[in-house]
Amino acid sequence: MEGSHPPGEAVRTPQNQSSTVNYGQKIAYMNPTQRRHFVAMTGEFVGTTLFLWFAFSGAQVINTIVPVQNPSEAVQALQVMFLALTFGFSLMVNVWVFYRISGGLFNPAVTLALVISGALPWARGACLFVPQMLGGMVAAALVSAMFPGPMSVATTLSHDTSVVQGLFIEMFLTALLVITILMLAVEKSKTTFIAPVGIGLALFVAHLSGVYFTGASLNPTRSFGPHVATRSFPGHHWIYWLGPVLGACIASGFYRFIKFLLYEEANPNQDAAHKSESEYARMLQMTETNVTDNSMSV
């Protein structure tokens, strides 16, 4: 019928057609590289802010409930579990949401690791640093403004943890998180789509081990933001930068080492869905080996 259109479809008038064309022309005139960097920076800022806002707010809740002085051992254990769940689940959800936009890094140490491992260009890594730091500061400022009472989410060493111990704890915790990201997200497999679950669990495990001793930062912006909001920097704040950087370097160095040695050949066919697929891959590998041997003999 003349003048009819499919149900649910907006009627195209000359006015909205021209606006669509103008919008498309504006996008076309933008430099593609700059546009991609801008989109990634925007996603990283929003993702970092959301990840740390929910993590900080959960930490604020449990640290407000638990008495500051002389809490029982059972209460301290509950506090550690609550913090680990809060940070782990917040990271898992937000990585799952934003990994298509910016990669869902939310961490300068993770960004550095991906650059060193060759998974991320240096230019993109440099672009993501500023929005990650801004996201941490904005999240801390929002929690400080929204929640009553003094802000109590800053990372600090326990009274019996030395600076050197704290540095190495942060290094090892970050190494676990980074190698998890490299092997589950950077290395593509049939389970890559659920990599955010493993990444969140890695942060959960890291908090179980380190939150009592160092606050389990693993992330410079996670420590920097709250100290900016409270306008107070402890003398050992530098370990929350150097520790994650060292952990990122160790994990990315190990990743490049096993990639150089072709780790896939040490335990092949781990992603085979069925036994027949695994046997086919093994036969194909044997065929390639025989062809190579024959060519060398010729």
N, C-alpha and C positions, 0 to 999 in steps of 0.2 A: 504494500500500500504506500502511496506517495506520502512522503513526510514522516513515515514511521521509522523507528530505530529499535534495535534489540533492547529488551528490558534490562535495566541495571546499568546501561551504558549512557554516559553523559552525552548530551547533545552538543555537537561541535558547531559553535557559532564562529563567524569571522573574528570576533573579539578574542575568544579564548584560543583560537588557532594561531592568531598573530602573537599572543603572549607565549604560547608554547614554542613557536619558532624563535622568538627573541631570546627566550631562556636557553634554547639549544645553541643559538649563535654565541651567547655569552660563554657557555661551557666550551664551545669549540675554539673560541679565541684564547682561552687559558692555556698556558704551557702545560702539557700533560704531566711532565715530571713534577712541576711545582704543585699541580692539583693533587697528585697522588700523595706527595709529602704532606700537604695540608690536611687531607682526609685522614692520613695515618696519625698526624699530630693531634688532630681533634679527637679521634677515637682514643688515643692513648691518654689524653688529658681527662676525658670523661670517665674512661675505664679505671684509671688510677684513682680518681676522686671517689668513685663509687666503691671500689674495692677497699680503700683505706677508711672511707666513712663508716661502712658497716663493720669493719674490723675494729676501728677505734671506738665506735659506739658500744660494741660488745665488751671491749676491754674496760670502758668507762663504767659499764653496768656492774661487772663482777668486781672491779676494784673499789667501787663505791659500797657494795654490799659487804664484802669481806673486811673485817676490822684491820686497820693498818698495823696495830701493834699486837704481837703475840697471838696470831691465829693458830688454831689447832692444826695438827698434821693432816687430818682428814679434810679440813677446809682448804688447806694449801693444795692438796692433791686435786680437789674439785676445781679450784681456781685454775690450775695448770690445764686440766682437761677442757674446761670452758674456753680458755684462751686459744688452745690448739684447735678446737672445733670452730670457733669464730673466725680465725684467720684462714684456716684451711678451706672451709666452705665458702667464705667470701671470695677467696681467690679462684676456687673452682668455678663458681657461678659466673663471675665476671670475665674470666678467661674464655669460657664457653660462649659468652655473649659477644665479646669484642675481637676474637682471634681472626675473624674474617675481615675486620676493618683495619686493625693496626698490628695484629699478631698477638695482642693481649699480653704484653710484656710487663708493664707496670713497675719496672725495676731497672735502674741504670746498670746494676751488676749483670742482670740477665741480658740486657742489650749489649753490653761489652762482650759477654761470652758468645753471643750470636755473631757479632762482628769478627771476633778472633777466629771462630770456627768456620767462617766463610758463608754463613747462612744469611747474613744481613749486610748490605753495603755500608761502608763507612758514612756516606752522606745521610742515609736513612737513620743510622744509629745516632749521629749528631743531632738530627732533627728531633728525635724522640726524647732526648735528655731533658730539654727544658720543659716540655709539657708534663713529663713524669715528676719533676721536682715541683712544678706548680700544683699538680694534682695532690701531692702529699701535703703541701702547705694549705691548700684550700680545704681538704678533708679535715685536717686538724683544726683549722679555724672554725669550721662549721660545727664540729663536735664541741669545741670549747664554748661557742656561743649558744648552742641549742640545749646542752645538758647542764643541770644545776651542779653546783659544787666545783671544787678545784679540779682541773684536768689531770688525770692520773693514767695516761697511756704512754708516757715516754719510756724509752728503753734505757736501762741503767744496769750496772753490775751489782750483783748481790754483795753483801758485806764481806763474804769470805771468798770472793772470786777476784783474782788478780787481773791486772790489765793484760798481761801476756796470755793468761788462760782465756780471758774473754775474747782476745783476738783470734786465737786458734779455734775456739768453739764456733765463732761466727764464720770462720773460714770453712770449717768442715760442714756446718749446716748449709751454707750457701752452695758448696760443691754438690751436695746431695740434690738440692733443688735444681741446679743448673744441668747436671747430667740427666736428671729425669726429663727435663724439657728437651734436651738435645736428642735423647733416644726415643722419646714418645711422640714429640711434635715435629722436630726437624727431620728426623728419619721417618720417611713415609712407609706405612704398612697398613694392613687391613684394620688395625685398631687405632689409627691416628685420630679418628673422629671422636674417640672418648679419651684422648690425651688429657683434656682438662681435669678429668677425675683423678688420674695419676698425679698430675701436678698439684692439685689441691691436697691429695693425701701426703705428698712429699713435704709440703709446708706443715701439715698436721703433725707428721712424725718429727719434723725438725723442732716444732714448738714443744712437743713432749720432752725432747732431750735438752733443749737449751733455754726455754723461756724462764725457768727459775733462776738461772745463773747470769744470763746476759739480756733477757727480754726477747731473745730470738728475733733479731731484726732481719737479717739476710737481705736487707734492702736499704740503701742509703736514704732514700726519700721517706721510708717508713720511720726512720729515726730523726731525720732532719725536720720534717713537718711539725711534730709536736714540740720540739725545742724552739722552733720559731714562734709557735703559738703561745708558749709560756715565757718566751724571752729569756730562756735559761739554757746554757750549754755546759754540761759537765766537762771536766778536763780530759776524760777518756772518750769523748765523743768521736774522735778520729778512728777508733777501732771499728765503728759501724760503717766506715767508708773503706778502710784498708782490708778488713776481714772479708767482706763480700767480694771485693775486687780480687783478692788472692784466691778465694774459692772459685770465682768465675774463671780465672786463668787456669787453675788446676783442672777443673772439669772440662773446659774447652780444649786444653792441651791433651788430656787423655782421649777425648773424642777424636781429635785429629790423628792421634797415634793409632787408635784401632781402625780408623778409616784408612789410613795409609797401609796397614797390614791386611786390609780386606777382611774385616771381622766376619762378614757374612758367610765366608767359606768355612769358618771354624765350626759352625753349628747351623748348617743350611736347612732351608725349607721349614723354618719355624712358623711362617705365615701360611703354610699350605692348609687349605680348608678340609681336604679329604686325603686319605692315604693314597688314592690313585694319583692325585695331583702331586703329592710328594714323590711318588715313584717316577712319574713322568719327568719331573725336574731333575731327579737323580740320573735318569737315563739320558736326558739332554746334556747334562754336565759330562757324563762319561763319553758321549759322542763327540762333544767339543774337544775333550782331552785327546781322544784317539785321532781326530783330524789334525790337531796340533802336532802330535807325535809323528804322524805320517808325513806332514809337511816338513818337519825338521829332518827326518831321515832322508827325504828326497833331496 
